[in-house]
Amino acid sequence: MYKSFRILIIGAVLLMGCTDFLNEDMEGIYTSTTFYQTDDHAMLALTAAYQPMSFTGIKNPLWVFGDVASDDAMKGGIPGDQSEIEFIEQFSYTRDNGFIENIWQRYYEGISRANDVIHRLEPDVSTEVKESVIAEAKFLRAYYYFHLVNIFGEIPLKTKPAYTADDLHIATSPVAKVYERIEADLVDASNVLPATTIEHGRATQGAALGLLAKVYLFQQQYQLCLDVIDDIEPLGYLLMPVYNQNFRVETQNNSESLFEIQHLSGQDPFMGNSLNQWFAPQAENGYFFNVPTEDFVNAFEETIGGVFDPRLDYTIGREGATWINGEPFNPAWSPTGFIQKKHLQPLSEIPKGTKGDGDLNYVFMRYAEVLLMKAEALNELNQGHLALAPLNEVRKRARESYLYDESLVGFGTIPTDLLPDITTTDQNQLREIIRNERRVELGFEFHRFYDLMRYGSSYAESKLANTNFIYDNHRFFPIPQNEVDINNQIN
């Protein structure tokens, strides 16, 4: 991602004589009439459109809606701290919940910045740069809308900059209409974006197609999902040999990554990943939020000999296992006895004193998810015999971690009966297997709540039975009160 930038005001008005002033235009400051004029301006504006998706602070609480609202996690933390998260966990929130307001404001800010890039660039911007940055901005707008429509449902669809006060008052659009806009943006972006990355963090054709496939899957347009995946597969994505290479600084931006959000520690302005502190144990100067549930842990398979799917210990810390610094994990660090690992760095990389300034990226989409989307779409189209190959490819990588990760006890030999290939082609059985595989493969990557909702009311209510969740009431979160107050088109 491009480095953040600051606009400095350096003009001055100088007194000349007793009453005369030197009239000079202020230097170093841009307005809507002086910006968007050059290639450099276009790149700076695009950088600003990327920034809201980063996890540089609490203003992007995607994890609250992806994990804590699901059956995978609980709020964690000190009792009473950030209690509004617990209200979301228990589905007892109100419209003025600060975390609901935060994600609404943050992602609409991203949309606003993307709209500026798409519509404000002046003719002096070169054709090559203009086409490229507009394509990236359309991907970003689709990304923000994808999350907003899954969290809130019917929302205002803003596709142009707000030139007047009236432009701020936009009525909500149906979910299908929002998805239509997302699809159009992603198709446009995929036709322009490069197949391979120019700079880590910038959207590519694979990123646009990956999100487009997911959008079709979420709308049960399974054949369209498969058609897009057919376009992704020739782009050369590969599963990493070891699962947790996707969540380590030294192996990020790898061959499995379709799109990940960049972070960099030690920067001014701040560009670090604050999740490293929000999720870490208190013993490491962390807040230990977003803690795994026992139900999530129980979703992982175990052999007759007592060997667990290695993704379990790559994903969480638990009693009897080694923590990320090399010491034994202490279950007292968490109210559930577990802490997730995917967004944490060892103290050798980020010490206690700068715990909230991590440089680990957030991986939004991996090729493993593409394979699981393919398996799901094929099964839903009654082609279970074809769904087995992509499903088993994901399982094969997981079990073969024993052939590549020397830290695993028993390295060099795959334990007997560990994650055997799935052979059933019964649609209902295979559906449940794919859903569980998606849960353990993508755990704590902020996807689970969206999946619960798209699986339907019976599934969601059964998984969230220990909360106040009622599908008809809580399928979507309410539009925040501050938006209702300022937008006269929303009741």
VEXVO-154216 format. One line per 10 residues: their letters; for each residue z negated, y negated, x of C-alpha. Coordinates in pm, 1 decimal, padded with zeros to 6 digits. Each point is the difference from the previous one (the first is absolute). Example, Ala and Ser with C-alpha at 12.3 -4.5 7.8 and 13.67 -1.06 7.14 Angstrom:
REM VEXVO-154216
AS) -00780.0:00450.0:01230.0; 00066.0:-00344.0:00137.0
This chain:
REM VEXVO-154216
MYKSFRILII) 00000.0:00000.0:00000.0; 00064.5:-00348.2:00118.4; -00295.9:-00187.2:00136.4; -00166.7:-00237.1:-00239.8; 00063.9:-00366.9:00048.1; -00182.1:-00320.6:-00064.1; 00143.0:-00335.8:-00098.4; -00161.8:-00277.9:00195.5; -00018.0:-00357.0:-00119.0; 00031.4:-00224.7:00302.8
GAVLLMGCTD) 00139.0:-00325.1:-00142.0; -00188.1:-00326.6:00025.9; 00028.8:-00351.6:-00131.1; -00047.0:-00259.7:00271.3; -00127.5:-00348.4:-00071.1; 00232.2:-00266.0:00140.6; -00138.5:-00352.5:00028.9; -00209.1:-00119.7:-00293.0; 00209.6:00111.1:-00296.5; 00307.0:00188.3:00125.8
FLNEDMEGIY) 00029.6:00379.2:00001.3; 00240.8:00220.5:00187.8; 00183.9:00205.8:-00261.7; 00067.9:00348.3:00138.8; 00060.7:00330.1:-00173.5; -00284.5:00245.1:00059.0; 00087.4:00259.1:00260.8; -00092.1:00367.1:-00010.8; -00039.7:00025.1:-00375.6; 00243.4:00160.3:-00244.7
TSTTFYQTDD) 00053.9:-00057.3:-00369.7; 00219.2:00188.9:-00244.7; 00280.7:-00244.2:00082.6; -00025.6:00028.9:00379.1; -00075.7:00372.4:00032.1; 00233.4:00299.5:-00061.7; 00266.9:-00181.9:00206.0; 00047.6:00220.5:00307.7; -00005.5:00361.6:00110.7; -00345.9:-00056.3:00147.1
HAMLALTAAY) -00123.1:-00140.7:-00329.7; 00134.1:00303.5:-00182.8; -00181.0:00237.5:00235.1; -00327.0:-00193.7:-00033.8; 00024.7:00005.7:-00378.7; 00062.2:00374.7:00008.7; -00304.0:00049.0:00222.9; -00209.7:-00180.8:-00258.5; 00131.0:00236.8:-00270.0; -00117.0:00303.9:00198.4
QPMSFTGIKN) -00349.9:-00133.4:00060.0; -00161.8:00067.4:-00343.7; 00051.7:00376.4:00035.4; -00220.5:00017.7:00311.9; -00364.9:00104.7:-00007.4; -00139.7:-00294.9:00189.9; -00282.1:-00053.2:-00249.8; -00143.6:00089.2:-00338.5; 00272.4:-00190.9:-00185.6; 00220.6:00311.4:00010.3
PLWVFGDVAS) -00219.9:00265.8:-00163.2; 00278.4:00252.9:-00062.2; -00237.6:00278.3:00102.2; -00229.9:-00083.1:-00291.2; 00280.0:00069.3:-00247.8; 00163.9:00285.2:00191.0; -00310.6:00195.6:00103.7; -00326.2:-00118.9:-00158.0; 00146.7:-00010.0:-00351.5; 00109.7:00361.4:00048.1
DDAMKGGIPG) -00183.3:00329.9:00035.7; 00039.1:-00007.2:00378.6; -00261.0:-00264.8:00081.5; -00309.8:-00191.0:-00096.1; -00089.9:-00358.2:00087.5; -00252.9:00098.2:00266.1; -00175.4:-00272.4:00195.5; -00348.9:-00133.9:-00053.8; -00103.7:00022.7:-00367.9; 00071.6:-00330.8:-00171.0
DQSEIEFIEQ) 00232.6:-00123.7:00274.6; 00341.6:-00093.7:-00143.3; -00110.0:00125.8:-00340.3; 00330.8:-00105.9:-00155.3; 00159.9:00296.4:00178.9; -00240.6:00232.2:-00178.5; 00097.2:-00152.8:-00333.4; 00360.5:00096.3:00078.7; -00109.5:00348.5:00108.1; -00181.1:00050.4:-00330.4
FSYTRDNGFI) 00259.5:-00184.4:-00214.9; -00261.2:-00245.7:-00123.0; 00171.7:-00308.0:00143.3; 00081.2:-00329.4:-00172.3; 00294.1:-00236.2:00038.5; -00189.4:-00220.8:00243.1; -00057.9:00280.3:00251.6; 00060.3:-00152.1:00343.6; 00195.8:00297.1:00135.6; 00236.2:-00003.8:-00296.4
ENIWQRYYEG) 00054.3:-00370.4:00062.2; 00048.1:00051.5:00373.7; 00279.8:00253.0:-00018.1; 00177.8:-00193.4:-00276.7; -00007.6:-00324.1:00195.0; 00083.3:00160.6:00333.3; 00305.7:00190.4:-00118.6; 00135.4:-00281.9:-00213.1; -00031.6:-00219.7:00308.0; 00218.4:00255.0:00177.8
ISRANDVIHR) 00250.1:-00013.9:-00286.1; 00003.1:-00379.5:00009.8; 00070.6:-00000.8:00371.6; 00273.3:00261.5:-00039.7; 00159.0:-00208.2:-00277.2; 00004.9:-00300.3:00232.5; 00192.7:00199.6:00259.6; 00245.0:00134.4:-00256.2; 00078.7:-00334.1:-00166.6; -00080.8:-00288.7:00233.6
LEPDVSTEVK) 00201.2:00070.5:00315.0; 00244.5:-00280.6:00071.2; 00367.2:00033.1:00105.2; -00083.5:-00074.3:00364.7; -00172.9:00337.3:00027.1; 00249.2:00240.0:00157.2; 00157.4:00259.4:-00227.5; -00130.0:00291.3:00207.9; -00360.7:-00121.7:-00004.9; 00016.5:-00101.0:-00365.6
ESVIAEAKFL) 00124.7:00340.9:-00113.6; -00259.4:00180.9:00208.1; -00305.4:-00201.9:-00099.4; 00095.4:-00004.6:-00369.1; 00031.3:00379.5:00007.9; -00344.3:00030.5:00157.4; -00143.9:-00247.8:-00249.3; 00138.2:00205.5:-00288.1; -00168.4:00308.4:00142.9; -00326.2:-00191.8:00026.3
RAYYYFHLVN) 00027.2:-00130.2:-00355.6; 00061.3:00356.0:-00120.5; -00300.9:00125.0:00199.0; -00233.2:-00258.0:-00153.6; 00132.8:00057.8:-00351.4; -00028.8:00377.0:00040.9; -00373.1:-00030.5:00056.6; -00053.4:-00263.6:-00267.1; 00184.8:00193.3:-00270.6; -00196.4:00316.4:00080.3
IFGEIPLKTK) -00331.6:-00182.0:-00005.7; 00057.4:-00244.2:-00288.5; 00295.3:00129.8:-00204.1; 00167.1:-00285.5:-00188.4; 00001.3:-00300.8:00232.5; 00186.5:-00329.8:00043.2; 00330.8:00063.9:00174.0; 00055.5:-00292.5:00234.8; 00330.2:00011.3:00185.6; 00051.1:-00364.5:00096.2
PAYTADDLHI) -00213.8:-00266.5:00168.0; -00210.9:-00218.3:-00226.4; 00186.0:-00330.6:00003.1; -00192.7:-00152.4:-00293.1; -00336.9:00047.4:-00166.7; 00171.9:00182.5:-00285.4; 00123.2:00260.9:00249.3; -00360.8:00107.3:00049.3; -00032.5:00104.1:-00363.4; 00180.7:00332.6:-00028.3
ATSPVAKVYE) -00056.7:00256.9:-00273.0; -00053.9:00364.3:00088.4; 00292.7:00239.5:00017.4; 00000.4:00366.1:-00105.6; -00065.0:00255.4:00272.3; 00357.8:00126.2:-00025.8; 00133.0:-00350.8:00060.3; -00213.5:-00040.5:00312.0; 00125.7:00332.3:00131.4; 00358.1:-00110.3:-00060.6
RIEADLVDAS) -00058.9:-00299.9:00224.9; -00162.5:00217.4:00265.5; 00292.3:00241.8:-00007.0; 00258.6:-00278.9:00027.8; -00182.0:-00156.9:00293.9; -00027.5:00330.5:00184.0; 00365.3:00088.8:-00056.3; 00101.9:-00342.6:00130.5; -00230.7:00032.3:00299.4; 00111.4:00352.7:00089.5
NVLPATTIEH) 00362.9:-00110.6:00008.8; -00075.1:-00261.0:00266.9; -00301.1:00112.2:00203.4; 00055.2:00187.2:00328.0; -00044.9:00375.0:00010.4; -00230.4:-00027.3:00300.8; -00268.5:-00253.8:00074.9; 00076.2:-00323.3:00181.9; -00366.5:-00084.8:00040.9; -00299.7:00208.6:-00101.2
GRATQGAALG) -00124.6:-00096.5:-00343.1; 00327.2:-00137.3:-00130.2; 00151.6:00170.8:-00301.2; 00287.7:00239.3:00059.5; 00244.7:00185.1:-00220.4; -00234.9:00297.6:00007.1; -00290.1:-00210.8:-00125.2; 00204.4:-00135.1:-00290.7; 00137.2:00341.2:-00092.8; -00340.3:00163.9:00030.2
LLAKVYLFQQ) -00157.2:-00245.6:-00242.3; 00301.5:00028.2:-00230.4; -00038.4:00379.0:-00012.9; -00366.4:-00047.3:-00085.4; 00082.9:-00248.3:-00275.7; 00239.1:00249.8:-00158.3; -00255.5:00280.9:00032.5; -00268.0:-00210.0:-00169.9; 00237.8:-00057.3:-00292.7; 00084.4:00371.0:-00020.8
QYQLCLDVID) 00360.8:-00069.9:00097.0; 00003.7:00309.2:00214.9; 00370.4:00034.0:00072.8; 00020.8:-00364.3:00110.7; -00298.5:00064.3:00225.4; 00181.4:00295.8:00158.8; 00320.0:-00198.7:00040.9; -00186.5:-00262.9:00199.9; -00175.4:00262.1:00210.7; 00344.7:00137.7:00083.8
DIEPLGYLLM) 00066.6:-00340.4:00158.4; -00332.2:00000.1:00187.4; 00034.8:00340.4:00163.8; 00291.3:-00087.9:00232.5; -00197.4:-00295.0:00141.6; -00182.2:00229.4:00241.0; -00364.1:-00007.1:-00111.7; -00210.5:00289.6:00130.4; -00354.3:00120.9:-00055.2; -00224.3:-00057.1:00298.6
PVYNQNFRVE) -00124.0:00323.5:00164.4; -00364.7:-00082.2:-00069.8; -00106.9:-00149.2:-00332.9; -00244.4:-00258.4:00134.4; 00259.0:-00152.7:00232.3; 00085.1:-00211.7:-00302.7; -00341.7:-00166.6:00016.7; -00049.2:-00072.8:00368.8; 00091.4:-00318.4:00183.5; 00180.0:00174.3:00284.0
TQNNSESLFE) 00237.7:00185.8:-00235.9; 00057.6:-00249.1:-00282.7; 00347.6:-00122.4:-00097.9; 00120.5:00354.8:00057.5; 00285.3:00216.9:-00127.2; -00183.6:00083.5:-00322.8; -00064.1:-00359.8:-00103.6; 00230.4:-00159.6:-00256.6; -00209.0:-00314.1:-00028.1; -00332.1:-00106.6:00144.8
IQHLSGQDPF) -00184.0:-00328.3:-00004.8; -00073.0:-00131.0:00346.7; -00330.4:-00127.1:00138.0; -00087.9:-00141.3:00339.9; -00348.9:-00067.5:00130.8; -00113.8:-00292.1:00211.3; 00238.1:-00253.0:-00154.0; -00036.1:-00361.0:-00111.8; 00082.0:-00034.1:-00284.8; -00168.0:00324.4:-00099.0
MGNSLNQWFA) 00229.0:00302.3:-00035.9; -00247.8:00287.5:00026.3; -00068.3:00281.0:-00245.2; -00332.4:-00064.1:-00171.1; -00003.0:00346.3:-00160.7; -00134.2:00125.2:00333.5; -00328.7:-00168.0:-00090.6; 00003.9:00041.1:-00378.2; 00021.1:00379.6:00026.2; -00196.2:00074.0:00320.4
PQAENGYFFN) -00360.7:00126.5:-00000.2; -00281.9:-00251.9:00030.0; -00090.8:00149.5:00338.1; 00328.6:-00147.6:00127.8; -00051.9:-00339.0:-00164.9; 00197.6:00113.1:-00304.0; -00054.1:-00033.7:-00374.6; 00081.5:00366.3:-00088.3; 00196.9:-00077.1:-00317.4; 00265.3:00225.6:-00157.3
VPTEDFVNAF) -00179.9:00327.2:00069.5; 00156.7:00336.9:-00087.4; -00131.6:00204.8:-00289.8; -00092.0:00365.5:00016.5; 00275.5:00065.1:-00252.5; 00254.6:-00133.0:00249.3; -00141.2:00221.6:00274.9; 00019.0:00303.5:-00228.7; 00373.2:-00055.6:-00050.7; 00070.3:00131.3:00352.5
EETIGGVFDP) 00081.1:00365.9:00044.6; -00216.3:00239.3:00200.9; 00091.6:00338.0:00144.6; -00198.3:00315.4:-00062.8; -00129.9:-00043.5:00353.4; -00141.9:-00343.0:-00080.7; 00263.9:-00214.9:00171.5; 00088.5:-00317.1:-00189.4; 00332.7:-00172.2:-00027.2; -00007.4:-00213.9:00319.7
RLDYTIGREG) 00092.2:-00307.8:-00202.8; -00357.3:-00000.5:-00131.7; -00157.6:-00085.6:00334.0; 00288.2:-00227.8:00092.1; -00073.0:-00196.0:-00318.5; -00379.5:-00008.0:-00028.8; -00321.8:00033.0:00193.5; -00236.9:00268.5:-00129.5; -00309.6:00190.1:00106.6; 00064.2:00241.8:00283.8
ATWINGEPFN) 00316.3:-00178.1:00115.7; 00062.1:-00240.8:00284.7; 00025.7:-00371.8:-00076.3; 00274.1:-00227.4:00138.4; -00209.7:-00104.5:00302.8; -00069.6:00359.6:00102.8; -00354.5:00027.4:-00133.4; -00110.9:00227.5:-00286.9; 00054.2:-00155.7:-00341.9; -00317.9:-00107.5:-00175.8
PAWSPTGFIQ) 00023.7:00055.4:-00378.7; -00275.5:-00258.9:-00048.3; 00258.5:-00266.3:00087.0; 00143.4:00028.1:-00351.2; -00145.0:00031.7:-00350.6; 00237.0:00291.9:-00063.2; -00038.9:00157.8:00344.2; 00360.1:-00081.2:00094.1; 00190.6:-00290.7:00157.3; 00378.6:-00029.0:00018.1
KKHLQPLSEI) 00168.1:-00026.3:00343.0; 00356.7:-00113.0:-00060.7; -00069.7:-00373.2:00027.2; -00261.1:00014.9:00275.7; 00017.9:-00033.9:00375.4; -00247.8:00133.9:00254.9; -00236.1:-00237.9:00173.9; 00193.9:00051.7:00321.4; 00285.7:-00192.2:-00165.1; -00186.4:-00249.2:-00219.7
PKGTKGDGDL) -00367.8:-00052.6:00093.5; -00276.1:-00083.4:-00246.2; 00014.3:-00370.8:00074.4; 00359.1:-00033.4:-00120.5; -00001.5:00285.6:-00249.3; 00191.2:-00196.1:-00264.5; 00286.5:-00082.5:00235.9; 00182.2:00332.6:00017.9; 00359.8:00052.6:00107.4; 00072.3:00312.9:-00201.3
NYVFMRYAEV) 00287.9:-00033.6:-00243.4; 00000.8:00099.5:-00365.5; 00270.0:00257.2:-00070.2; 00135.2:-00060.3:-00348.3; 00258.6:00277.0:00000.0; 00055.2:00303.9:00219.2; 00276.8:00259.1:00002.3; -00255.0:00256.1:-00118.9; -00018.4:-00191.9:-00327.5; 00378.2:00004.9:-00028.2
LLMKAEALNE) -00008.1:00379.7:00031.0; -00268.8:00026.9:-00266.3; 00191.8:-00232.8:-00231.8; 00302.3:00224.2:00046.2; -00203.4:00309.4:-00081.6; -00147.4:-00162.8:-00310.6; 00334.6:-00125.0:-00129.6; 00167.3:00336.6:00051.5; -00278.9:00184.7:-00176.9; 00009.0:-00239.0:-00296.1
LNQGHLALAP) 00374.2:00069.4:-00025.0; -00074.3:00374.3:-00023.9; 00120.4:00064.2:00354.0; -00323.0:00141.8:00135.7; 00183.6:00232.7:00236.7; 00137.9:-00308.7:00178.5; -00332.6:-00184.0:-00010.2; -00163.4:00257.0:00225.0; 00178.5:-00105.6:00319.1; -00120.0:-00364.6:00016.7
LNEVRKRARE) -00345.6:00098.6:-00123.7; -00037.5:00270.6:00262.7; 00130.7:-00229.7:00272.7; -00303.2:-00222.8:-00057.7; -00237.0:00297.0:00002.6; 00163.6:00142.9:00311.6; -00064.3:-00318.9:00195.4; -00363.4:00003.8:-00107.9; -00069.7:00357.2:00110.5; 00200.3:-00035.5:00321.8
SYLYDESLVG) -00235.8:-00272.9:00115.7; -00169.6:00296.8:00169.3; 00303.5:00033.9:00224.9; -00000.5:-00363.2:00113.4; -00353.9:-00139.6:-00020.3; -00211.7:00123.8:00289.7; -00315.9:-00141.2:-00158.3; 00007.1:00259.5:-00278.8; -00226.5:00299.5:00042.3; 00233.1:00295.9:00042.0
FGTIPTDLLP) 00284.8:-00215.5:00131.2; 00316.5:00197.1:00069.2; -00028.3:00241.0:-00291.8; 00040.2:-00075.2:-00370.2; -00297.1:00151.8:-00187.4; 00084.1:00289.8:-00228.4; 00093.2:-00101.0:-00357.1; -00023.2:-00371.8:00075.7; 00215.2:-00198.6:-00244.9; 00246.8:00279.8:-00076.2
DITTTDQNQL) 00340.4:-00087.6:-00139.0; 00005.1:-00044.9:-00376.5; 00222.5:00254.1:-00174.8; -00054.3:-00048.7:-00372.3; 00277.8:-00165.2:-00196.1; -00190.8:-00018.9:-00327.4; 00039.5:-00366.0:-00094.9; -00355.2:-00058.0:-00124.7; -00163.5:00175.8:00292.4; 00224.4:-00174.1:00249.4
REIIRNERRV) -00066.4:-00337.5:-00160.8; -00373.4:00036.7:00060.6; 00056.7:00121.3:00355.3; 00223.6:-00299.0:00080.9; -00250.2:-00241.2:-00152.4; -00280.6:00142.8:00209.9; 00217.6:00002.7:00310.7; 00075.6:-00365.8:-00056.5; -00371.9:-00070.3:-00038.3; -00104.1:00159.8:00329.3
ELGFEFHRFY) 00304.8:-00113.8:00198.1; -00022.8:-00364.8:-00110.7; -00375.6:-00026.5:-00046.0; -00145.7:-00344.6:00069.2; 00339.7:-00159.4:00037.9; -00061.0:-00191.9:-00325.8; 00230.6:00204.0:-00227.6; -00227.1:00221.5:-00206.3; -00083.1:-00226.1:-00297.8; 00368.1:-00070.2:-00065.0
DLMRYGSSYA) 00062.6:00375.3:-00002.1; -00282.6:00068.8:-00244.2; 00139.9:-00257.5:-00238.9; 00357.3:00126.2:00011.7; -00112.8:00359.7:-00052.7; -00111.4:-00099.8:-00349.7; -00309.9:-00045.0:-00213.6; -00131.4:00357.2:-00003.0; 00024.7:00039.3:00375.1; -00145.6:-00344.0:00074.6
ESKLANTNFI) -00289.6:00031.8:-00243.5; -00093.6:00342.7:00133.1; -00004.2:-00124.9:00359.1; -00198.4:-00313.4:-00085.8; -00235.9:00167.1:-00247.0; -00310.7:-00122.7:00184.6; 00094.7:-00365.5:-00064.2; 00058.7:-00212.6:-00309.7; 00375.4:00049.8:00030.0; 00201.4:00028.2:-00322.2
YDNHRFFPIP) 00371.9:00013.4:00061.1; 00103.3:-00221.6:-00289.5; -00250.3:-00266.4:00107.2; 00019.5:00024.3:00378.3; 00352.3:00111.2:00084.1; 00055.2:-00353.7:00126.7; -00245.3:-00256.6:00127.0; -00021.4:-00327.7:-00194.3; 00178.6:-00311.1:00118.2; -00274.4:-00202.9:00171.0
QNEVDINNQI) -00171.6:-00274.6:-00192.8; 00102.5:-00276.7:00237.4; 00366.8:00081.8:-00063.1; -00055.0:00002.9:-00376.0; -00166.3:-00340.8:00030.1; 00284.4:-00167.2:00189.2; 00304.0:00175.5:-00152.5; 00046.0:-00113.2:-00360.2; 00250.8:00279.7:-00062.8; -00266.5:00269.1:00039.0
N) -00259.4:00066.6:-00268.1
